[in-house]
Amino acid sequence: MGGSSGAGGTGAGSARSAANTRAGSRSRNSSRQPAAQAAAKVVLEPIFEADDRESSSGFRPRWSAHQAGEDLRRAVNRGANWVGDADSAAVCDRLDHATRMTLVAKRTSDRRLLQLLAQGRRAGVLDGGTLCPTDQGVPQGGVSSPLVANGVLHELDREGEDHGRHLGQRIRDAADVVIRCRTARAAQEAHQRVGELLAGLGVTLHPAQTRVVEVSDGRNGFDVLGGHGRKVESWRKRGRRYLQRWPSRRAMPAGRDRITAITAPRHRWPEPIQAIGDEVNRLRRGWGAYVRVGNAARQFRQVDDYVRERWVLVASKKAGRRGRGGERHALAV
């Protein structure tokens, strides 16, 4: 009996040891994943960049949404007055694994690299603390995930430039596609093609952020690339309208919310006012750098007014006053 117990103890110890070994292996593999993905990104980036199309500006070195916005402005001012905005819904969550690997394999034949990317299939997602397997999407937060998603959406750029130029031109910034056309019929057809191509990749268009508008008379505008575009009459050349861009209605509340998050918490009131001001100014500079290309003077003034309002309230609380009575103190600071 004692021998049986000893054997059982030995068996249990061996099982625990094996389990610990597997757990340690998983832990080591997990810790290596970011470094492995970073290495994959270094290898993949020049391969993808070599045949990426000029219509793509998202997740590419030395390319930005500012360049895409400037291309859009020039095209609309030259007469492409029908604009279609095709915004993909949760593209990083919906890409089919098999389709993703097939398209990436068209651009590189490195087996070890493809094997490393395929491991993303087994990454899974956390749902309430439980790790669940998934058969679609790219790993959220992965170093190489944006690059891989961009490589898959390259199919949109290729099809648009090789077979859709007669309809109009496309600009793609990550998952946001803008179609510039001269007629309503061409815009609708191009918009339909984009939807069909994305459906083949397992991705759908966002219904609330996808539409086709005519912008020549200035009555309609469109939200795209983080901003709002609309034709405005020139004060120099009366009767002529040119496309202008400024932060969208969604971007403005987001900026104010971030300012409020810095200035509103009570636990920050005892801090030196200079420290709070420096943090607000860093936020303003970053936001301003993103929207500096365009016609955002009015929006800049609105943000400055809101910062002043929040600053007065902070100064009032630090001075022990109620409401906005600390304005004089705030200005003195």
Salt bridges, closest charged atoms under 4 A:
GLU45 OE2 - LYS41 NZ 3.15
GLU49 OE2 - ARG60 NH2 2.70
ASP51 OD1 - ARG107 NH2 2.54
ASP52 OD2 - ARG60 NE 3.64
ASP52 OD1 - ARG107 NH2 2.97
ASP52 OD1 - HIS154 ND1 3.60
GLU70 OE2 - ARG73 NH2 2.50
GLU70 OE2 - ARG74 NH1 3.59
ASP71 OD1 - ARG74 NH2 2.57
GLU155 OE1 - ARG158 NH2 2.98
ASP157 OD2 - ARG172 NH2 2.75
GLU159 OE1 - ARG170 NH2 2.76
GLU159 OE2 - ARG193 NH1 3.22
GLU161 OE1 - ARG53 NH1 3.55
GLU161 OE1 - ARG165 NH2 3.61
ASP162 OD1 - ARG53 NH1 3.00
GLU189 OE2 - ARG193 NH2 3.86
ASP217 OD2 - ARG219 NE 2.61
ASP223 OD1 - HIS228 ND1 2.69
GLU271 OE1 - ARG268 NH2 3.06
GLU279 OE1 - ARG268 NH1 2.84
ASP304 OD1 - ARG284 NH2 2.61
GLU309 OE2 - ARG324 NH2 3.46
GLU327 OE2 - ARG308 NH2 2.72
